[in-house]
Amino acid sequence: MTGERLRFDGWIAGVGTASGTRLVVGHWPRSPFGAFSDVMVEHRDGERVLLAPSRRIADFVAATYRFDRIEVVPVTVAVAGDTWLVEAGPLRLRLRTGRRSALGVLLSAVPAPLARSPVWAALCDVPARLLMPGVRTLGRAGPGRREWYGARGLRPVVAADAVLDGADLGPLSPLDPPVAFGFGSAPRGPCLVRVTTTVELGTAER
C-alpha cells in the first residue's frame, strides 16, 4: 500500500552567491495548499533556514526536508519576462534567466502525466546524477515519505543579486557545495527548473 500523493506544480530556482550562501526558491502556482512560494537558505557554515509563508506550509516542508531554523514570513514572487523578484522576510533576491539550453528544450517535451510518474523519475535518476552531480530525481524525504521530481523545462540563471538581513550576498556563483536540505541538491549551475514534484506520505499519515 502507498500513502497519499501530494503534487506541486511550478518552478524551482537554485543559485549560489559569492558569500557562500546558497538559495533555493520554490514557486508553486498549483499545490494542495494553494498557490505559494518558499525559500530554503543554506549559509556558508552549513546552517539551513526555511522561509515559509504560513505555519501550515512550514510544518509540511519541515517534515519533508531538514532545517536548523524556520521562519514564517511573507513570501512573494513577481515575474516580469525573464526577471524574477523574490521577497521573503529578510531576503530580497532578483534573478534573470537566459535562453533554454538543448536540455531545456528536451525537457519541455515531457508530457505532464509522464512527469508525475515515479517510474519516469526512477529512469531519469541515473542520467540526472551523471549530467548534474548532486541532483537526484527520486528518494526518501522525511520519516516515511517518498518524493520524486519530473522536470519539464530548464533555463540558466545568468544574473542575480541578493540581500539577506541587510547584507549583500555578492555576485552570482555556482551552487557549490550542494545544498543539504534533502536527498538531492539543485544543479550546480544556477538555473530555473519547471517541475512537477510529488510527495508520497507514509501510510501512517493518511
C-alpha positions in Angstrom: 0.0 0.0 0.0 1.1 3.6 -0.7 0.2 6.7 1.1 -1.5 9.8 -0.2 0.4 11.6 -3.1 0.6 15.4 -3.0 1.6 17.1 -6.2 3.3 20.5 -6.5 3.5 22.1 -10.0 5.7 25.1 -10.6 9.3 26.1 -10.6 12.5 25.7 -8.5 15.3 28.2 -8.8 18.7 27.4 -7.3 21.6 29.9 -7.1 24.8 30.3 -5.3 26.4 33.6 -4.2 30.0 34.8 -3.8 29.4 35.0 0.0 28.9 31.2 0.1 25.2 31.4 0.9 23.1 29.3 -1.4 19.4 29.9 -2.2 16.6 27.5 -3.4 13.3 29.1 -4.3 10.1 27.1 -4.8 7.3 28.9 -6.6 4.2 26.7 -6.7 1.1 28.2 -8.5 -0.6 24.8 -8.1 -0.4 22.7 -4.9 -2.5 21.1 -2.2 -2.0 24.3 -0.2 -3.0 26.6 -3.0 -0.5 28.9 -4.7 2.6 29.7 -2.5 6.3 30.3 -2.6 9.0 29.4 -0.2 12.8 29.8 0.1 15.5 27.5 1.5 18.7 29.2 2.6 22.0 27.4 3.3 24.7 29.6 4.8 28.5 29.1 4.3 28.7 27.4 7.7 26.0 24.9 6.8 23.1 26.4 8.7 19.9 25.6 6.8 17.0 28.0 7.1 13.4 27.8 5.8 11.5 30.9 4.9 7.8 29.9 4.6 4.6 32.0 4.2 2.5 30.1 6.8 2.9 27.8 9.8 0.9 25.1 7.9 3.3 25.2 4.9 6.3 25.5 7.2 5.3 22.3 9.1 4.8 20.3 5.9 8.1 21.4 4.3 10.0 20.8 7.6 8.5 17.3 7.8 9.8 16.6 4.2 13.3 18.3 4.4 15.9 19.2 7.0 16.4 22.6 8.6 18.2 24.1 11.5 15.8 27.1 11.7 12.4 28.0 10.4 10.9 31.5 9.9 7.3 32.2 9.0 7.4 35.4 6.9 5.6 36.9 3.9 7.0 35.4 0.7 6.2 36.9 -2.7 7.5 36.1 -6.2 6.9 38.6 -9.1 7.8 37.5 -12.7 8.3 40.0 -15.5 9.6 38.5 -18.7 13.0 36.9 -17.8 13.3 38.6 -14.4 12.2 37.2 -11.1 11.9 39.2 -7.9 11.7 37.2 -4.7 11.0 38.8 -1.4 10.9 36.6 1.7 11.2 38.3 5.1 14.9 39.3 5.4 15.7 38.2 1.9 15.4 40.1 -1.4 16.5 38.2 -4.5 16.4 39.3 -8.1 17.4 36.9 -10.8 17.5 36.9 -14.6 17.1 33.8 -16.8 18.7 33.1 -20.1 17.6 31.2 -23.2 16.7 27.5 -22.9 19.6 25.1 -23.4 19.3 21.9 -25.6 18.5 20.0 -22.4 15.8 22.6 -21.5 14.2 22.1 -25.0 14.2 18.3 -24.5 12.6 18.6 -21.0 9.9 20.9 -22.3 8.7 18.0 -24.5 8.0 15.7 -21.4 4.2 15.3 -21.1 2.7 16.2 -17.8 1.4 12.7 -16.9 4.9 11.3 -17.5 6.4 13.9 -15.2 4.2 12.8 -12.4 5.2 9.1 -12.7 7.6 7.6 -10.1 8.8 5.1 -12.8 9.8 8.0 -15.1 11.6 9.7 -12.1 13.5 6.4 -11.4 14.5 6.1 -15.1 15.8 9.7 -15.0 17.7 9.4 -11.8 20.9 7.9 -13.1 21.3 10.2 -16.1 20.5 13.2 -13.9 23.2 12.3 -11.5 25.7 11.8 -14.3 24.9 15.1 -16.1 24.4 17.2 -13.0 26.3 15.9 -9.9 24.3 16.2 -6.7 20.9 16.1 -8.5 18.5 13.3 -7.7 15.0 12.8 -9.0 13.8 10.1 -6.6 14.4 9.4 -2.9 13.3 9.3 0.7 12.0 12.6 2.1 11.4 12.8 5.8 10.2 9.9 8.0 8.0 7.6 6.0 7.8 9.9 3.0 9.0 9.4 -0.6 9.5 12.2 -3.2 10.1 12.4 -6.9 10.7 15.2 -9.4 9.6 15.4 -13.0 11.5 18.2 -14.8 9.6 19.8 -17.7 11.9 22.7 -18.6 15.2 24.4 -17.7 16.7 27.8 -18.2 20.0 29.0 -16.9 20.1 31.9 -14.4 22.6 34.4 -15.9 22.5 37.1 -13.3 21.4 37.5 -9.7 21.7 39.9 -6.8 20.6 39.1 -3.3 20.4 40.9 0.1 19.8 39.0 3.3 19.5 40.6 6.7 20.7 43.8 5.1 24.0 42.3 3.8 24.7 42.0 0.1 25.5 38.3 -0.7 27.7 39.2 -3.7 27.6 38.2 -7.4 26.0 35.0 -8.8 28.1 31.9 -8.2 27.7 28.1 -8.7 25.6 26.3 -6.2 28.6 24.7 -4.6 28.9 22.8 -2.3 25.5 21.1 -3.0 22.7 22.1 -0.6 21.8 19.5 2.1 18.0 20.0 2.7 17.0 16.6 1.4 18.2 13.6 -0.6 19.4 15.7 -3.5 20.6 19.2 -4.5 19.6 21.7 -7.1 22.0 21.7 -10.1 25.5 23.2 -9.5 24.9 25.6 -12.4 22.4 28.3 -11.3 19.1 27.6 -13.1 15.4 27.8 -13.1 13.6 24.4 -13.5 10.0 23.9 -14.5 9.0 20.9 -12.4 6.3 18.7 -11.0 7.2 17.5 -7.5 5.3 14.6 -5.9 5.5 13.8 -2.2 4.1 10.4 -1.2 3.1 10.4 2.5 3.7 7.5 4.8 0.7 5.2 5.3 0.5 6.4 8.9 -0.1 10.0 7.7 -3.2 9.2 5.6 
